[in-house]
Amino acid sequence: MTTPFPEPPTPRFIPYKAFIPDQIADEAARDFYECIRQRRSVREFSTKPVSQTVIKQVVAAAGTAPSGANKQPWSFVAVNDPAIKHEIRIAAEEEEREFYHRRASERWLRDLAALGTDEHKPFLEDAPWLIAVFKKVRDDDGSQMYYVDESIGIAVGFLLIAAYQAGLATLTHTPSPMKFLCDILKRPSNERPFLLIPIGYPAANCTVPNIGRKELSEILTINR
């Protein structure tokens, strides 16, 4: 005999509070674009401290993201303990050595060449904080999650923008596989690593790859 599902709660609604910029819409959109287009992934971090308060606010911003059925299938672990950061770096570099010397195809390595990356990841210790993002494949009570990757992707986008707004630099780092994060950070069995984000101030002489973005005409189609 199957157990019937409980009756769903009655929807409750509250008034929507719209954000009204102090500019007309096209000017506000343009100004935001001019600001955010300068954001870059950074691999050279200053050791200048970043307060825990700032990190909490950045993660709080990420937590406002929309998600499938409002299940909010994410967990964030912020790390500033030097010993834990060192442990993460050692494990990440081990996986990266495998990637660069064994797993990656020649085409993949050729595509990465313009970025100047390799298996050495000093930023994992230089950055004052690491934020490990985990996705919940099941809720804490075992119930189903929906559109997990899509929801977390949006949340990470919010986090990156919030960090940039606070004057901080970030990097979306994806050593693969990342199971070591579950072990090092002692995460529950319903969580899987999604992303590792070093966050802090850029180093004084920080440089970034000289790369461009696709033109709007290459990424946008109006109607058909």
N, CA, C and O of each residue as an XYZ file, in Angstrom:
896
protein
N       0.854     -1.200      0.000
C       0.000      0.000      0.000
C       0.884      1.243      0.000
O       1.767      1.386      0.846
N       0.647      2.124     -0.937
C       1.464      3.333     -1.021
C       0.938      4.401     -0.078
O      -0.265      4.514      0.160
N       1.865      5.176      0.448
C       1.493      6.275      1.334
C       1.135      7.485      0.486
O       1.947      7.917     -0.332
N      -0.059      8.043      0.659
C      -0.441      9.208     -0.158
C       0.410     10.425      0.184
O       0.840     10.614      1.322
N       0.638     11.246     -0.844
C       1.369     12.483     -0.595
C       0.493     13.421      0.234
O      -0.726     13.437      0.065
N       1.097     14.195      1.121
C       0.299     15.173      1.883
C      -0.261     16.236      0.953
O       0.288     16.495     -0.118
N      -1.340     16.837      1.365
C      -1.939     17.914      0.595
C      -0.949     19.077      0.490
O      -0.343     19.460      1.491
N      -0.779     19.642     -0.707
C       0.146     20.774     -0.841
C      -0.389     21.984     -0.089
O      -1.602     22.139      0.050
N       0.500     22.842      0.397
C       0.038     24.039      1.112
C      -0.698     24.982      0.172
O      -0.428     25.018     -1.029
N      -1.610     25.727      0.719
C      -2.320     26.738     -0.070
C      -1.379     27.879     -0.399
O      -0.741     28.427      0.500
N      -1.276     28.251     -1.675
C      -0.358     29.345     -2.036
C      -0.710     30.632     -1.304
O      -1.882     30.975     -1.144
N       0.325     31.334     -0.865
C       0.138     32.635     -0.231
C       0.948     33.658     -1.021
O       2.082     33.386     -1.416
N       0.385     34.798     -1.243
C       1.031     35.811     -2.055
C       1.140     37.124     -1.284
O       0.294     37.452     -0.451
N       2.206     37.864     -1.586
C       2.412     39.179     -0.995
C       2.661     40.164     -2.132
O       3.035     39.742     -3.227
N       2.469     41.451     -1.911
C       2.696     42.423     -2.982
C       4.141     42.407     -3.453
O       5.063     42.283     -2.647
N       4.333     42.531     -4.749
C       5.666     42.605     -5.327
C       6.194     44.017     -5.183
O       5.503     44.984     -5.504
N       7.420     44.134     -4.699
C       8.044     45.447     -4.540
C       9.056     45.623     -5.670
O      10.148     45.058     -5.625
N       8.697     46.391     -6.660
C       9.556     46.552     -7.832
C      10.729     47.462     -7.529
O      10.612     48.417     -6.761
N      11.867     47.153     -8.146
C      13.026     48.046     -8.086
C      12.852     49.117     -9.154
O      12.639     48.808    -10.326
N      12.943     50.365     -8.745
C      12.793     51.474     -9.692
C      14.089     52.266     -9.708
O      14.369     53.006     -8.765
N      14.891     52.125    -10.769
C      16.154     52.871    -10.837
C      15.893     54.361    -10.987
O      14.808     54.788    -11.382
N      16.918     55.139    -10.659
C      16.758     56.595    -10.786
C      17.119     57.074    -12.186
O      17.383     58.259    -12.388
N      17.133     56.158    -13.156
C      17.360     56.483    -14.562
C      16.280     55.792    -15.378
O      15.588     54.898    -14.890
N      16.146     56.219    -16.632
C      15.252     55.469    -17.501
C      15.892     54.112    -17.780
O      17.102     53.939    -17.630
N      15.066     53.158    -18.186
C      15.510     51.775    -18.257
C      16.718     51.560    -19.161
O      17.643     50.837    -18.790
N      16.723     52.184    -20.354
C      17.846     51.925    -21.262
C      19.151     52.497    -20.725
O      20.218     51.931    -20.963
N      19.078     53.616    -20.001
C      20.289     54.180    -19.412
C      20.790     53.311    -18.260
O      21.993     53.090    -18.119
N      19.866     52.823    -17.444
C      20.253     51.966    -16.320
C      20.882     50.672    -16.818
O      21.879     50.208    -16.266
N      20.291     50.088    -17.870
C      20.829     48.854    -18.431
C      22.211     49.081    -19.029
O      23.106     48.251    -18.871
N      22.382     50.201    -19.711
C      23.676     50.518    -20.319
C      24.743     50.716    -19.259
O      25.862     50.223    -19.404
N      24.405     51.444    -18.178
C      25.386     51.704    -17.133
C      25.798     50.408    -16.430
O      26.964     50.227    -16.079
N      24.828     49.510    -16.228
C      25.178     48.232    -15.603
C      26.096     47.436    -16.510
O      27.060     46.827    -16.045
N      25.803     47.437    -17.804
C      26.665     46.739    -18.756
C      28.073     47.313    -18.742
O      29.048     46.561    -18.717
N      28.190     48.634    -18.757
C      29.506     49.262    -18.775
C      30.297     48.901    -17.520
O      31.524     48.807    -17.558
N      29.594     48.701    -16.417
C      30.262     48.294    -15.173
C      30.655     46.826    -15.219
O      31.816     46.489    -14.984
N      29.705     45.949    -15.519
C      29.947     44.514    -15.380
C      30.858     43.969    -16.470
O      31.484     42.926    -16.283
N      30.944     44.660    -17.611
C      31.799     44.142    -18.681
C      33.279     44.229    -18.314
O      34.120     43.615    -18.969
N      33.595     44.988    -17.271
C      34.979     45.084    -16.815
C      35.347     43.972    -15.828
O      36.517     43.800    -15.487
N      34.357     43.232    -15.378
C      34.645     42.124    -14.469
C      35.438     41.049    -15.201
O      35.103     40.681    -16.327
N      36.485     40.548    -14.561
C      37.314     39.504    -15.148
C      37.617     38.437    -14.108
O      37.646     38.711    -12.908
N      37.839     37.231    -14.577
C      38.344     36.176    -13.699
C      39.803     36.480    -13.378
O      40.587     36.815    -14.266
N      40.154     36.361    -12.116
C      41.483     36.738    -11.636
C      42.180     35.524    -11.021
O      41.563     34.750    -10.289
N      43.457     35.368    -11.320
C      44.242     34.276    -10.749
C      45.400     34.780     -9.888
O      46.193     33.989     -9.378
N      45.488     36.089     -9.733
C      46.545     36.685     -8.908
C      45.877     37.533     -7.829
O      45.351     38.612     -8.103
N      45.909     37.026     -6.604
C      45.193     37.662     -5.504
C      46.145     38.286     -4.500
O      47.229     37.765     -4.238
N      45.720     39.413     -3.944
C      46.390     40.009     -2.800
C      46.052     39.196     -1.552
O      44.998     38.565     -1.474
N      46.958     39.222     -0.583
C      46.655     38.572      0.697
C      45.935     39.533      1.652
O      45.720     39.206      2.819
N      45.567     40.712      1.157
C      44.825     41.676      1.979
C      43.568     41.026      2.530
O      42.814     40.408      1.778
N      43.327     41.155      3.836
C      42.163     40.479      4.435
C      40.834     40.995      3.888
O      40.709     42.155      3.496
N      39.861     40.112      3.873
C      38.470     40.438      3.554
C      37.645     39.992      4.744
O      37.778     38.858      5.204
N      36.798     40.870      5.242
C      36.055     40.554      6.461
C      35.030     39.452      6.221
O      34.513     39.281      5.117
N      34.759     38.723      7.272
C      33.729     37.685      7.208
C      32.362     38.288      6.915
O      31.510     37.642      6.305
N      32.157     39.522      7.348
C      30.883     40.202      7.088
C      30.639     40.359      5.593
O      29.527     40.140      5.111
N      31.689     40.743      4.858
C      31.558     40.900      3.411
C      31.231     39.557      2.760
O      30.358     39.483      1.895
N      31.919     38.510      3.165
C      31.673     37.184      2.602
C      30.240     36.747      2.880
O      29.582     36.185      2.005
N      29.759     36.998      4.078
C      28.378     36.625      4.419
C      27.388     37.361      3.527
O      26.405     36.770      3.078
N      27.632     38.644      3.265
C      26.716     39.411      2.428
C      26.732     38.921      0.993
O      25.688     38.859      0.345
N      27.911     38.571      0.490
C      28.027     38.058     -0.878
C      27.264     36.743     -1.025
O      26.563     36.529     -2.014
N      27.406     35.866     -0.035
C      26.683     34.587     -0.085
C      25.188     34.814      0.115
O      24.370     34.125     -0.496
N      24.826     35.767      0.961
C      23.407     36.093      1.135
C      22.789     36.539     -0.183
O      21.649     36.189     -0.487
N      23.538     37.308     -0.964
C      23.052     37.731     -2.287
C      22.833     36.520     -3.183
O      21.831     36.444     -3.894
N      23.768     35.572     -3.150
C      23.615     34.351     -3.949
C      22.352     33.593     -3.543
O      21.663     33.016     -4.384
N      22.064     33.603     -2.260
C      20.905     32.874     -1.753
C      19.564     33.451     -2.134
O      18.530     32.833     -1.879
N      19.560     34.651     -2.755
C      18.296     35.231     -3.222
C      17.924     34.757     -4.623
O      16.873     35.137     -5.141
N      18.765     33.938     -5.243
C      18.527     33.513     -6.628
C      17.262     32.669     -6.736
O      16.897     31.978     -5.784
N      16.594     32.717     -7.879
C      15.442     31.831     -8.094
C      15.912     30.389     -8.239
O      17.047     30.133     -8.640
N      15.029     29.451     -7.909
C      15.391     28.039     -8.014
C      14.138     27.209     -8.283
O      13.017     27.638     -8.009
N      14.356     26.015     -8.824
C      13.239     25.135     -9.148
C      12.393     24.816     -7.935
O      12.886     24.273     -6.946
N      11.099     25.161     -8.015
C      10.147     24.945     -6.906
C      10.631     25.572     -5.603
O      10.248     25.135     -4.517
N      11.472     26.597     -5.714
C      12.037     27.289     -4.554
C      12.724     26.338     -3.581
O      12.689     26.553     -2.370
N      13.353     25.279     -4.113
C      14.014     24.299     -3.236
C      15.404     24.758     -2.797
O      15.965     24.211     -1.848
N      15.965     25.763     -3.483
C      17.253     26.342     -3.083
C      18.304     25.245     -2.868
O      18.770     25.035     -1.748
N      18.672     24.548     -3.953
C      19.495     23.343     -3.822
C      20.988     23.617     -3.712
O      21.785     23.020     -4.436
N      21.365     24.504     -2.822
C      22.770     24.889     -2.725
C      23.232     24.982     -1.284
O      22.451     25.235     -0.367
N      24.514     24.772     -1.118
C      25.215     25.049      0.137
C      26.522     25.736     -0.207
O      27.145     25.426     -1.223
N      26.934     26.663      0.632
C      28.182     27.396      0.425
C      29.061     27.205      1.661
O      28.607     27.383      2.791
N      30.302     26.847      1.436
C      31.255     26.713      2.537
C      32.372     27.721      2.314
O      33.110     27.627      1.333
N      32.500     28.680      3.215
C      33.532     29.713      3.112
C      34.722     29.314      3.975
O      34.566     29.010      5.157
N      35.897     29.317      3.387
C      37.109     28.833      4.060
C      38.152     29.931      4.077
O      38.519     30.465      3.030
N      38.635     30.274      5.279
C      39.772     31.184      5.387
C      40.882     30.610      6.257
O      41.888     31.279      6.492
N      40.718     29.396      6.733
C      41.729     28.720      7.540
C      42.896     28.313      6.628
O      42.698     27.533      5.697
N      44.109     28.829      6.880
C      45.239     28.522      6.000
C      45.509     27.025      5.862
O      45.884     26.565      4.784
N      45.325     26.270      6.923
C      45.589     24.838      6.855
C      44.603     24.137      5.925
O      44.984     23.248      5.163
N      43.344     24.538      5.991
C      42.340     23.919      5.115
C      42.564     24.352      3.673
O      42.433     23.541      2.757
N      42.903     25.625      3.463
C      43.190     26.090      2.100
C      44.377     25.329      1.510
O      44.365     24.976      0.331
N      45.395     25.079      2.321
C      46.553     24.320      1.836
C      46.138     22.902      1.455
O      46.565     22.376      0.427
N      45.308     22.292      2.286
C      44.826     20.937      1.998
C      44.047     20.903      0.683
O      44.201     19.981     -0.118
N      43.215     21.915      0.475
C      42.446     21.999     -0.772
C      43.385     22.189     -1.961
O      43.197     21.564     -3.005
N      44.383     23.039     -1.813
C      45.318     23.265     -2.921
C      46.055     21.980     -3.306
O      46.176     21.661     -4.489
N      46.543     21.249     -2.313
C      47.273     20.015     -2.596
C      46.390     19.043     -3.374
O      46.828     18.450     -4.360
N      45.141     18.882     -2.924
C      44.224     17.949     -3.588
C      43.854     18.441     -4.985
O      43.789     17.646     -5.923
N      43.611     19.746     -5.132
C      43.235     20.301     -6.437
C      44.378     20.165     -7.433
O      44.155     19.794     -8.585
N      45.591     20.459     -7.005
C      46.726     20.372     -7.913
C      47.005     18.937     -8.348
O      47.474     18.698     -9.460
N      46.717     17.998     -7.477
C      46.868     16.592     -7.866
C      45.926     16.245     -9.018
O      46.330     15.590     -9.979
N      44.659     16.691     -8.918
C      43.704     16.447    -10.002
C      44.095     17.225    -11.260
O      43.942     16.726    -12.375
N      44.597     18.441    -11.080
C      44.963     19.257    -12.230
C      46.168     18.674    -12.977
O      46.238     18.762    -14.203
N      47.102     18.087    -12.250
C      48.221     17.426    -12.926
C      47.723     16.300    -13.815
O      48.190     16.129    -14.941
N      46.761     15.528    -13.294
C      46.170     14.458    -14.092
C      45.487     15.022    -15.331
O      45.581     14.453    -16.418
N      44.801     16.143    -15.154
C      44.090     16.760    -16.276
C      45.056     17.237    -17.352
O      44.919     16.876    -18.520
N      46.027     18.043    -16.960
C      46.907     18.656    -17.951
C      47.851     17.654    -18.612
O      48.258     17.858    -19.755
N      48.203     16.581    -17.915
C      49.193     15.648    -18.454
C      48.597     14.336    -18.956
O      49.281     13.577    -19.641
N      47.324     14.053    -18.626
C      46.757     12.773    -19.034
C      45.332     12.863    -19.585
O      45.032     12.266    -20.618
N      44.469     13.590    -18.917
C      43.042     13.531    -19.265
C      42.655     14.444    -20.419
O      41.826     14.067    -21.247
N      43.235     15.631    -20.492
C      42.786     16.637    -21.456
C      43.222     16.272    -22.865
O      44.335     15.796    -23.085
N      42.323     16.505    -23.813
C      42.659     16.293    -25.220
C      43.572     17.409    -25.704
O      43.668     18.461    -25.072
N      44.243     17.174    -26.831
C      45.101     18.212    -27.411
C      44.292     19.459    -27.769
O      44.760     20.586    -27.607
N      43.075     19.239    -28.256
C      42.218     20.378    -28.606
C      41.880     21.206    -27.375
O      41.906     22.436    -27.425
N      41.563     20.540    -26.272
C      41.210     21.234    -25.043
C      42.403     22.053    -24.542
O      42.256     23.215    -24.165
N      43.576     21.436    -24.545
C      44.771     22.149    -24.097
C      45.081     23.330    -25.005
O      45.526     24.377    -24.535
N      44.848     23.169    -26.300
C      45.077     24.258    -27.236
C      44.114     25.409    -26.952
O      44.505     26.574    -27.020
N      42.855     25.091    -26.635
C      41.876     26.130    -26.317
C      42.225     26.861    -25.025
O      41.902     28.038    -24.870
N      42.883     26.167    -24.096
C      43.268     26.788    -22.830
C      44.551     27.604    -22.926
O      44.853     28.402    -22.039
N      45.301     27.405    -23.999
C      46.623     28.028    -24.091
C      46.564     29.544    -23.967
O      47.456     30.151    -23.374
N      45.523     30.163    -24.520
C      45.410     31.630    -24.472
C      45.231     32.150    -23.055
O      45.465     33.328    -22.789
N      44.818     31.274    -22.145
C      44.601     31.690    -20.759
C      45.851     31.525    -19.907
O      45.931     32.067    -18.805
N      46.825     30.780    -20.414
C      48.075     30.613    -19.681
C      47.950     29.808    -18.404
O      48.715     30.020    -17.464
N      46.994     28.883    -18.352
C      46.788     28.105    -17.130
C      47.596     26.809    -17.163
O      47.947     26.300    -18.227
N      47.880     26.295    -15.974
C      48.542     25.002    -15.839
C      48.107     24.383    -14.521
O      47.136     24.831    -13.911
N      48.822     23.354    -14.079
C      48.394     22.630    -12.879
C      48.725     23.348    -11.576
O      48.294     22.907    -10.511
N      49.468     24.424    -11.634
C      49.860     25.139    -10.421
C      48.769     26.149    -10.040
O      48.376     26.982    -10.856
N      48.289     26.067     -8.806
C      47.152     26.882     -8.374
C      47.461     27.631     -7.069
O      46.804     27.392     -6.056
N      48.441     28.524     -7.080
C      48.778     29.254     -5.850
C      47.642     30.119     -5.325
O      47.590     30.422     -4.133
N      46.737     30.515     -6.205
C      45.623     31.375     -5.766
C      44.746     30.691     -4.722
O      44.025     31.363     -3.984
N      44.801     29.364     -4.655
C      43.989     28.660     -3.665
C      44.477     28.916     -2.236
O      43.749     28.679     -1.272
N      45.706     29.397     -2.113
C      46.202     29.791     -0.788
C      46.365     31.303     -0.678
O      46.234     31.860      0.412
N      46.651     31.977     -1.799
C      46.836     33.427     -1.738
C      45.533     34.162     -1.442
O      45.518     35.090     -0.633
N      44.450     33.760     -2.081
C      43.161     34.423     -1.847
C      42.769     34.267     -0.388
O      42.896     33.175      0.167
N      42.295     35.333      0.249
C      41.956     35.229      1.673
C      40.800     34.275      1.963
O      40.696     33.735      3.064
N      39.939     34.072      0.978
C      38.799     33.174      1.166
C      38.644     32.266     -0.052
O      38.943     32.653     -1.181
N      38.173     31.061      0.205
C      37.658     30.169     -0.825
C      36.194     29.907     -0.500
O      35.849     29.626      0.648
N      35.339     29.998     -1.507
C      33.933     29.628     -1.317
C      33.671     28.379     -2.152
O      33.695     28.422     -3.382
N      33.424     27.282     -1.474
C      33.086     26.030     -2.151
C      31.569     25.956     -2.285
O      30.840     26.064     -1.300
N      31.110     25.772     -3.510
C      29.673     25.709     -3.786
C      29.296     24.248     -4.001
O      29.900     23.550     -4.816
N      28.297     23.801     -3.263
C      27.825     22.424     -3.360
C      26.376     22.401     -3.831
O      25.570     23.250     -3.449
N      26.062     21.418     -4.663
C      24.677     21.234     -5.079
C      24.075     20.077     -4.296
O      24.726     19.063     -4.042
N      22.811     20.259     -3.921
C      22.090     19.208     -3.198
C      21.338     18.346     -4.206
O      20.413     18.820     -4.866
N      21.732     17.087     -4.322
C      21.037     16.187     -5.239
C      19.719     15.717     -4.634
O      18.804     15.321     -5.355
N      19.630     15.763     -3.336
C      18.387     15.546     -2.587
C      18.344     16.554     -1.463
O      19.386     16.983     -0.968
N      17.151     16.935     -1.057
C      17.034     17.862      0.060
C      17.488     17.159      1.334
O      17.677     15.942      1.349
N      17.659     17.927      2.392
C      18.146     17.342      3.641
C      17.197     16.289      4.201
O      17.618     15.393      4.934
N      15.916     16.398      3.853
C      14.945     15.400      4.307
C      14.766     14.258      3.301
O      13.896     13.404      3.467
N      15.608     14.256      2.251
C      15.536     13.193      1.256
C      14.606     13.467      0.094
O      14.525     12.652     -0.825
N      13.905     14.582      0.102
C      12.945     14.872     -0.956
C      13.652     15.338     -2.227
O      14.827     15.704     -2.205
N      12.915     15.316     -3.329
C      13.470     15.599     -4.648
C      13.786     17.080     -4.830
O      13.095     17.953     -4.303
N      14.849     17.340     -5.593
C      15.195     18.698     -6.012
C      14.900     18.831     -7.504
O      14.802     17.832     -8.217
N      14.760     20.074     -7.971
C      14.406     20.302     -9.367
C      15.342     21.342     -9.989
O      15.701     22.333     -9.353
N      15.730     21.096    -11.249
C      16.570     22.040    -11.993
C      17.765     22.495    -11.156
O      18.028     23.689    -11.012
N      18.474     21.517    -10.614
C      19.543     21.808     -9.658
C      20.674     22.614    -10.292
O      21.045     23.668     -9.775
N      21.227     22.128    -11.407
C      22.359     22.824    -12.019
C      21.964     24.216    -12.493
O      22.720     25.173    -12.323
N      20.775     24.329    -13.090
C      20.324     25.638    -13.558
C      20.189     26.618    -12.389
O      20.597     27.775    -12.487
N      19.614     26.143    -11.291
C      19.400     27.010    -10.126
C      20.726     27.468     -9.527
O      20.891     28.642     -9.196
N      21.671     26.538     -9.388
C      22.956     26.905     -8.791
C      23.742     27.815     -9.730
O      24.445     28.719     -9.278
N      23.623     27.580    -11.026
C      24.300     28.469    -11.962
C      23.858     29.910    -11.793
O      24.682     30.824    -11.832
N      22.557     30.120    -11.604
C      22.047     31.474    -11.399
C      22.578     32.042    -10.080
O      22.987     33.201    -10.017
N      22.569     31.216     -9.026
C      23.048     31.667     -7.716
C      24.520     32.074     -7.776
O      24.912     33.080     -7.185
N      25.325     31.301     -8.483
C      26.747     31.643     -8.617
C      26.900     32.961     -9.365
O      27.749     33.778     -9.008
N      26.090     33.178    -10.396
C      26.129     34.455    -11.101
C      25.848     35.623    -10.171
O      26.529     36.647    -10.220
N      24.844     35.462     -9.327
C      24.539     36.500     -8.336
C      25.746     36.742     -7.426
O      26.083     37.886     -7.122
N      26.397     35.647     -6.991
C      27.538     35.760     -6.087
C      28.683     36.528     -6.745
O      29.288     37.400     -6.122
N      28.979     36.205     -7.998
C      30.077     36.881     -8.687
C      29.803     38.372     -8.835
O      30.706     39.191     -8.662
N      28.556     38.727     -9.155
C      28.201     40.139     -9.304
C      28.271     40.857     -7.958
O      28.744     41.990     -7.880
N      27.799     40.194     -6.896
C      27.846     40.804     -5.562
C      29.286     41.042     -5.131
O      29.593     42.080     -4.545
N      30.171     40.095     -5.414
C      31.584     40.257     -5.064
C      32.190     41.431     -5.836
O      32.926     42.241     -5.272
N      31.875     41.514     -7.118
C      32.403     42.609     -7.943
C      31.890     43.953     -7.434
O      32.632     44.934     -7.408
N      30.638     43.997     -7.035
C      30.045     45.219     -6.501
C      30.760     45.664     -5.231
O      30.818     46.855     -4.924
N      31.310     44.684     -4.488
C      32.031     44.993     -3.253
C      33.510     45.286     -3.500
O      34.270     45.479     -2.551
N      33.923     45.319     -4.774
C      35.308     45.607     -5.100
C      36.221     44.404     -5.042
O      37.443     44.553     -5.024
N      35.646     43.212     -5.014
C      36.436     41.988     -4.899
C      36.578     41.294     -6.244
O      35.758     41.468     -7.145
N      37.629     40.511     -6.356
C      37.874     39.702     -7.539
C      37.538     38.251     -7.231
O      37.593     37.818     -6.080
N      37.190     37.507     -8.274
C      36.819     36.108     -8.108
C      37.372     35.283     -9.266
O      37.810     35.810    -10.288
N      37.333     33.976     -9.065
C      37.677     33.028    -10.116
C      36.739     31.840     -9.981
O      36.519     31.351     -8.873
N      36.190     31.376    -11.078
C      35.385     30.144    -11.058
C      36.316     28.985    -11.394
O      36.662     28.760    -12.554
N      36.708     28.264    -10.369
C      37.715     27.204    -10.501
C      37.028     25.843    -10.449
O      36.204     25.580     -9.572
N      37.380     24.987    -11.402
C      36.682     23.697    -11.515
C      37.659     22.539    -11.685
O      37.680     21.910    -12.743
N      38.464     22.244    -10.676
C      39.276     21.030    -10.778
C      38.350     19.826    -10.898
O      37.304     19.776    -10.250
N      38.730     18.863    -11.719
C      37.818     17.737    -11.962
C      38.569     16.422    -11.885
O      39.616     16.254    -12.511
N      38.022     15.481    -11.103
C      36.830     15.569    -10.269
C      37.091     16.345     -8.980
O      38.240     16.574     -8.602
N      36.009     16.747     -8.311
C      36.135     17.578     -7.105
C      35.645     16.877     -5.843
O      35.333     17.530     -4.846
N      35.577     15.559     -5.887
C      35.073     14.832     -4.712
C      35.885     15.139     -3.452
O      35.369     15.049     -2.337
N      37.161     15.505     -3.637
C      38.010     15.806     -2.486
C      37.423     16.912     -1.618
O      37.684     16.958     -0.416
N      36.625     17.812     -2.221
C      36.024     18.882     -1.427
C      35.028     18.333     -0.418
O      34.934     18.832      0.704
N      34.284     17.304     -0.817
C      33.343     16.681      0.124
C      34.090     16.083      1.306
O      33.657     16.196      2.453
N      35.216     15.447      1.012
C      35.990     14.802      2.070
C      36.652     15.831      2.979
O      36.557     15.730      4.202
N      37.316     16.812      2.395
C      38.039     17.805      3.199
C      37.079     18.644      4.034
O      37.351     18.935      5.199
N      35.945     19.035      3.430
C      35.003     19.931      4.114
C      33.879     19.189      4.822
O      32.958     19.802      5.361
N      33.966     17.850      4.813
C      33.039     16.995      5.587
C      31.577     17.301      5.270
O      30.779     17.581      6.164
N      31.241     17.243      3.980
C      29.882     17.530      3.548
C      29.008     16.285      3.617
O      29.515     15.169      3.509
N      27.702     16.463      3.796
C      26.788     15.317      3.871
C      26.664     14.598      2.530
O      27.056     15.130      1.491
N      26.118     13.390      2.564
C      26.091     12.527      1.380
C      25.153     13.023      0.289
O      25.250     12.563     -0.849
N      24.248     13.947      0.601
C      23.327     14.456     -0.416
C      23.889     15.657     -1.169
O      23.172     16.277     -1.954
N      25.158     15.998     -0.945
C      25.769     17.145     -1.613
C      26.893     16.706     -2.544
O      27.610     15.746     -2.263
N      27.033     17.424     -3.653
C      28.102     17.187     -4.612
C      28.801     18.525     -4.902
O      28.130     19.555     -4.965
N      30.118     18.534     -5.078
C      30.816     19.789     -5.385
C      30.369     20.346     -6.736
O      30.200     19.597     -7.698
N      30.183     21.631     -6.800
C      29.773     22.295     -8.039
C      30.844     23.251     -8.543
O      31.109     23.309     -9.743
N      31.464     24.004     -7.631
C      32.404     25.041     -8.039
C      33.234     25.456     -6.832
O      32.787     25.361     -5.689
N      34.457     25.921     -7.108
C      35.323     26.456     -6.066
C      35.691     27.878     -6.472
O      36.231     28.095     -7.557
N      35.402     28.850     -5.603
C      35.566     30.261     -5.951
C      36.552     30.937     -5.004
O      36.183     31.275     -3.879
N      37.812     31.144     -5.438
C      38.694     32.032     -4.675
C      38.144     33.454     -4.749
O      37.656     33.886     -5.793
N      38.227     34.172     -3.634
C      37.659     35.518     -3.596
C      38.514     36.409     -2.706
O      38.911     36.020     -1.608
N      38.788     37.607     -3.200
C      39.599     38.563     -2.451
C      39.896     39.768     -3.325
O      39.245     39.976     -4.348
N      40.875     40.558     -2.923
C      41.285     41.695     -3.726
C      42.330     41.244     -4.749
O      43.137     40.362     -4.456
N      42.324     41.836     -5.937
C      43.357     41.472     -6.905
C      44.734     41.926     -6.428
O      44.859     42.927     -5.722
N      45.765     41.177     -6.822
C      47.134     41.564     -6.487
C      47.463     42.911     -7.132
O      46.861     43.296     -8.134
N      48.427     43.616     -6.542
C      48.761     44.973     -7.009
C      49.148     44.986     -8.478
O      48.780     45.915     -9.197
N      49.873     43.990     -8.937
C      50.314     43.941    -10.334
C      49.577     42.859    -11.115
O      50.137     42.247    -12.025
N      48.343     42.634    -10.759
C      47.543     41.579    -11.388
C      47.375     41.826    -12.886
O      47.114     42.947    -13.322
N      47.526     40.770    -13.649
C      47.241     40.831    -15.087
C      46.217     39.760    -15.424
O      46.061     38.779    -14.697
N      45.526     39.961    -16.533
C      44.541     38.984    -17.004
C      44.782     38.741    -18.488
O      45.355     39.595    -19.165
N      44.357     37.601    -19.001
C      44.567     37.324    -20.433
C      43.909     38.373    -21.319
O      42.824     38.869    -21.018
N      44.580     38.700    -22.410
C      44.065     39.680    -23.363
C      43.115     38.965    -24.327
O      43.482     38.606    -25.446
N      41.894     38.774    -23.857
C      40.880     38.087    -24.655
C      39.664     38.983    -24.786
O      39.479     39.907    -23.994
N      38.843     38.716    -25.773
C      37.649     39.525    -25.982
C      36.378     38.735    -25.746
O      36.410     37.550    -25.413
N      35.266     39.413    -25.925
C      33.955     38.784    -25.822
C      33.284     38.817    -27.191
O      33.604     39.659    -28.031
N      32.372     37.915    -27.401
C      31.624     37.932    -28.652
C      30.789     39.214    -28.735
O      30.326     39.736    -27.721
N      30.611     39.698    -29.940
C      29.760     40.863    -30.159
C      28.302     40.494    -29.879
O      27.905     39.333    -29.983
N      27.519     41.514    -29.521
C      26.106     41.275    -29.231
C      25.407     40.594    -30.397
O      24.552     39.733    -30.190
N      25.765     40.973    -31.623
C      25.131     40.390    -32.804
C      25.401     38.895    -32.930
O      24.665     38.190    -33.621
N      26.456     38.403    -32.265
C      26.795     36.983    -32.330
C      26.049     36.161    -31.283
O      25.987     34.937    -31.396
N      25.488     36.807    -30.276
C      24.841     36.053    -29.198
C      23.346     36.326    -29.062
O      22.651     35.621    -28.330
N      22.851     37.342    -29.760
C      21.445     37.727    -29.610
C      20.711     37.611    -30.925
O      21.174     38.092    -31.959
N      19.552     36.960    -30.872
C      18.606     36.917    -31.997
C      17.277     37.495    -31.506
O      16.765     37.076    -30.467
N      16.724     38.444    -32.240
C      15.410     38.992    -31.913
C      14.378     38.227    -32.730
O      14.458     38.158    -33.957
N      13.419     37.659    -32.032
C      12.424     36.772    -32.654
C      13.135     35.588    -33.320
O      13.718     34.758    -32.624
N      13.097     35.497    -34.653
C      13.738     34.351    -35.317
C      14.977     34.755    -36.073
O      15.630     33.910    -36.684
